[in-house]
Amino acid sequence: MTGTLNKVMLIGHTGDDVKMHYFEGGGAIGRFPLATNEVYTNKSTGQRVENTEWHNIVVRNKAAEICEKYLKKGDKVYVEGRLKSRKWTDDKGIERYSVEIQCTDFTFLTPKNETAANPAQNSASAKPDSNTKNDTFANQTKGNEEEDDLPF
């Protein structure tokens, strides 16, 4: 196989709001941490173990502005991108390294009427709306059923 692949797909919760940096040429870059969790039971002790892995997400230009507008700390998001390693020298002259996910695609998974800060209150207020939509749909389809002669 001559080709290579550098692809990352993550589903996790944001650890902070998106931090933006704007450039003179009109470009923008957004950064935010993303937490993914692994839960398993230790076979020797029988205890439940939960590990959290933190990922540095980098989003560019219009996508960064969209993330800044709609993503808040604690929101669940699907991120797709590629790994990128960076190396720099800090103020003390020590070489530092970091691995980032250069985001190429994302999907917000937290419903827009639900925030991570108070999901119980917002999910309760979201239920009547969804039931109202379902009732309206049921009434519309009930009328259409009478007009159709199809057996299915």
Helices and strands as residue ranges (DSSP letters): E 8-14, E 19-22, E 28-41, E 48-60, H 61-70, E 76-89, E 95-108, H 119-147
